Amino acid sequence: MEVVLEVKNCNVDIQKERILRDISFHVKRNEIMALVGHNGAGKSTLMKTMIGSREKITGTLSIAGNDQDAQYKSYKRNFTYIPEEPLLFNELTVYHHFKLYQKSYSVPEDVFESRVQTYTQGFELKDKLDEYPEALSKGMRQKVQTICALIPDVPVLFIDEPFMGLDVYAGRFLEEELIRKKVQGACIVLTTHQLEKVSELANRYVMLVEGEVASSGDVSEFHELERRST
Ligand SMILES: Nc1ncnc2c1ncn2[C@@H]1O[C@H](COP(=O)(O)OP(=O)(O)OP(=O)(O)O)[C@@H](O)[C@H]1O
């Protein structure tokens, strides 16, 4: 299977302190990879490094062969990201947020309209298209952010703590949609404190302990490791 996301020997410092040490792993097409670890293990820092908002000291990152440093524009066009906290523009309506993503990722008009229809129905946001973020609840803002990231078909989808703030219906809808994207060839990287919460969804895991990869493999192997250590 084809490797889509490749992380090689990444070291990241924050205020002169080494937060991530020599991180290497890869994710292939049709894989959902869970980044797991305790509070402070480095999951968010690694996510920020992968989306390019935190600089690495050394190492390389690539998506579909595009190097993060040498080909940043094409690297960026090959992923979308759902942050833990929604980051929306006060001056744009819900629909205009979707349009922004359509333009940035060159999504054809018919695909765009049909996805907006499907997702606003699935996430129960149909009557909110003309609203501005300040008129939405936190969960609704999270749904808007989620839809934005789902509209384009990109090789990699990064999600920081999926299902956070989503109600049970929206969570189920998102889960089904992520599986659909995976089957169609996407690779999905998500962070979580508890692998059990995503064990139905993720097939691979990378476990961080104090900024290092402590173990990685199939989710079924993780459960076996846990069973043997308890
Ligand atoms: N902006 C920052 N300034 C200083 N230290 C930071 C900063 N961001 C993260 N750190 C430190 O980096 C380490 C890793 O933090 P990170 O947020 O990546 O962990 P995490 O695994 O995502 O944790 P959580 O599960 O609590 O979200 C922690 O020791 C944290 O204190």
The ligand as a Gaussian input file, in Angstrom:
#p B3LYP/6-31G(d) Opt

LIG

0 1
 N        3.287000      27.021000      23.865000
 C        3.949000      26.255000      24.723000
 N        4.858000      26.785000      25.573000
 C        5.556000      26.005000      26.421000
 N        5.423000      24.681000      26.518000
 C        4.535000      24.100000      25.710000
 C        3.751000      24.849000      24.779000
 N        2.964000      23.991000      24.091000
 C        3.217000      22.755000      24.592000
 N        4.169000      22.824000      25.557000
 C        4.712000      21.682000      26.321000
 O        4.935000      20.624000      25.395000
 C        4.590000      19.373000      25.986000
 C        3.631000      18.647000      25.069000
 O        2.400000      19.352000      25.007000
 P        1.226000      18.955000      23.999000
 O        0.162000      20.007000      24.115000
 O        1.804000      18.691000      22.678000
 O        0.735000      17.576000      24.641000
 P       -0.571000      16.734000      24.339000
 O       -0.125000      15.313000      24.243000
 O       -1.298000      17.293000      23.178000
 O       -1.391000      16.960000      25.668000
 P       -2.967000      16.992000      25.947000
 O       -3.418000      15.577000      25.855000
 O       -3.039000      17.508000      27.343000
 O       -3.632000      17.901000      24.949000
 C        4.046000      19.676000      27.370000
 O        5.087000      19.458000      28.300000
 C        3.699000      21.141000      27.317000
 O        3.884000      21.734000      28.569000

